[in-house]
Amino acid sequence: MAATAAAAVPDTDLTKLEWHFPEWLAQFGPLNPVNVLDYFEHSPFWDPTCNNAVLKMQTQYNALEALQEHLRQMTGVEFAVVHERWPALFVIRKQNRRSPTEVLPLTVYHVVHGRIYQSPDMLTLLNTRMLTSLHHLETAMHRARELVEFQPSSGYSWRTNEAAQAEQERSTRQEMSAVNLARQQESHQFRMNVDRLMAVLATNGVQAAMSKTPGGQSSGGADSSRRKKKGDDASVSSRKKKKLSQQQSM
């Protein structure tokens, strides 16, 4: 959440709020027991009417020791650092001081690496723990209901872990068998489609071969015979001319 100096609205649930002011940390350095309350007063968790704010307005009480001493002499709401492991962790408590030795805790805040969180109150904490416990109890009851069996001959009985595991394995095998059967059916259907396509292609090829006319084949054979006859005639004529030429030369 971005840093703001506005005070928290009364009756607002701040337990889900996380507040951080990186600009302040960059300017004034890491947190320590002296400046952590100065950092805290910029957050929406701060109460501007608290005794800390009243004393801070009086410049003669700038020293931390003097401020703490005068806070003990006052009554009303105040903020105090009750635990520290600086610079990583600070615990700040909002409390109602009734006397120098008696205070009533109101709210607790945690400052973890510059991030401020409000701790939930006891009622919220108990409600959350009870709801969590009831959820786990309900889950256990549902699980127990799944493991109980009833037989008219033997009555109620509990399934052991081995029986439950065997049933789960049987269910898994049935699911795998159904998947394998579906795959086999798909493969069989694919092969049937391929065979049907090959049969169609083969039938089309036979019909195309039969559609060729015999006349075309005879015409081609006659042309070949005529070409062969012309070749033979040319060969005979060439031999005759050669023989005649030899006789004239003699």
QUIJOMO-V155196 format. One record per residue. N is the residue number from 0. PHI is phi in whole degrees, 0 to 359 (none if undefined). PSI is psi in radians with two decimals (* if undefined). Layout:
N:PHI:PSI  N:PHI:PSI
This chain:
0:none:2.48  1:291:2.61  2:287:2.30  3:222:2.65  4:263:0.04  5:288:2.55  6:283:2.72  7:290:2.50  8:286:2.35  9:302:2.60  10:64:0.38  11:263:2.32  12:282:1.92  13:256:0.14  14:290:-0.33  15:262:0.14  16:264:2.41  17:238:2.14  18:243:2.41  19:213:2.45  20:228:1.37  21:295:-0.53  22:296:-0.71  23:296:-0.76  24:296:-0.65  25:292:-0.52  26:274:-0.71  27:253:0.00  28:87:-3.04  29:293:2.78  30:285:2.61  31:212:3.00  32:300:-0.34  33:277:-0.73  34:256:0.03  35:293:-0.60  36:288:-0.55  37:296:-0.66  38:291:-0.69  39:293:-0.54  40:290:-0.23  41:276:-0.16  42:275:2.84  43:289:-0.11  44:279:-0.23  45:285:2.49  46:253:1.93  47:291:-0.17  48:262:0.12  49:287:2.91  50:295:-0.55  51:300:-0.77  52:292:-0.64  53:295:-0.78  54:290:-0.55  55:292:-0.46  56:291:-0.31  57:263:1.92  58:296:-0.37  59:286:-0.13  60:246:0.80  61:284:-0.53  62:293:2.45  63:295:-0.73  64:296:-0.73  65:295:-0.66  66:297:-0.80  67:296:-0.67  68:294:-0.73  69:287:-0.51  70:297:-0.63  71:293:-0.43  72:273:-0.11  73:258:2.92  74:235:2.57  75:128:-2.91  76:279:2.38  77:211:2.86  78:244:2.43  79:217:2.51  80:275:1.97  81:257:-0.25  82:204:2.56  83:208:2.48  84:220:1.12  85:288:2.63  86:268:0.16  87:274:-0.70  88:224:2.36  89:222:2.45  90:245:2.08  91:247:2.34  92:242:2.30  93:269:2.18  94:219:2.75  95:253:1.92  96:275:2.21  97:256:-0.47  98:202:3.02  99:300:-0.34  100:241:0.00  101:232:2.19  102:226:2.63  103:245:1.94  104:297:2.39  105:249:-0.92  106:213:2.62  107:240:2.40  108:235:2.57  109:243:2.31  110:249:1.87  111:243:1.90  112:52:0.76  113:84:-0.02  114:254:2.25  115:256:2.31  116:231:2.56  117:263:2.26  118:286:2.50  119:290:2.70  120:283:3.00  121:296:-0.64  122:296:-0.79  123:296:-0.70  124:296:-0.77  125:294:-0.71  126:299:-0.75  127:295:-0.78  128:296:-0.70  129:293:-0.72  130:296:-0.69  131:296:-0.74  132:296:-0.75  133:296:-0.64  134:297:-0.77  135:292:-0.64  136:296:-0.74  137:296:-0.71  138:297:-0.71  139:294:-0.68  140:295:-0.72  141:297:-0.72  142:295:-0.71  143:295:-0.65  144:294:-0.55  145:287:-0.46  146:269:-0.22  147:276:2.50  148:230:2.66  149:229:2.23  150:237:2.32  151:302:-0.53  152:279:-0.58  153:244:-0.19  154:85:-2.65  155:278:2.55  156:209:2.81  157:253:2.33  158:282:2.33  159:282:3.00  160:296:-0.60  161:295:-0.73  162:294:-0.73  163:295:-0.70  164:293:-0.69  165:296:-0.70  166:295:-0.69  167:295:-0.71  168:295:-0.68  169:296:-0.72  170:296:-0.67  171:294:-0.72  172:296:-0.69  173:297:-0.72  174:295:-0.72  175:294:-0.66  176:296:-0.73  177:297:-0.70  178:294:-0.77  179:296:-0.69  180:297:-0.73  181:297:-0.69  182:294:-0.71  183:296:-0.71  184:297:-0.71  185:295:-0.72  186:295:-0.73  187:296:-0.74  188:296:-0.65  189:295:-0.76  190:296:-0.69  191:297:-0.71  192:295:-0.69  193:295:-0.77  194:298:-0.71  195:296:-0.70  196:294:-0.73  197:296:-0.67  198:296:-0.71  199:296:-0.75  200:296:-0.70  201:295:-0.73  202:297:-0.73  203:296:-0.63  204:293:-0.72  205:295:-0.75  206:296:-0.65  207:294:-0.66  208:292:-0.68  209:287:-0.36  210:285:-0.18  211:288:2.34  212:280:2.46  213:293:-0.52  214:301:-0.66  215:296:-0.68  216:292:-0.73  217:295:-0.73  218:300:-0.71  219:295:-0.67  220:293:-0.69  221:296:-0.72  222:299:-0.70  223:295:-0.69  224:295:-0.74  225:297:-0.71  226:296:-0.68  227:294:-0.70  228:295:-0.72  229:298:-0.67  230:295:-0.71  231:295:-0.75  232:298:-0.71  233:295:-0.63  234:292:-0.72  235:295:-0.74  236:297:-0.66  237:293:-0.66  238:292:-0.66  239:296:-0.76  240:296:-0.65  241:293:-0.71  242:293:-0.72  243:296:-0.66  244:293:-0.63  245:292:-0.70  246:296:-0.70  247:293:-0.60  248:289:-0.43  249:281:*
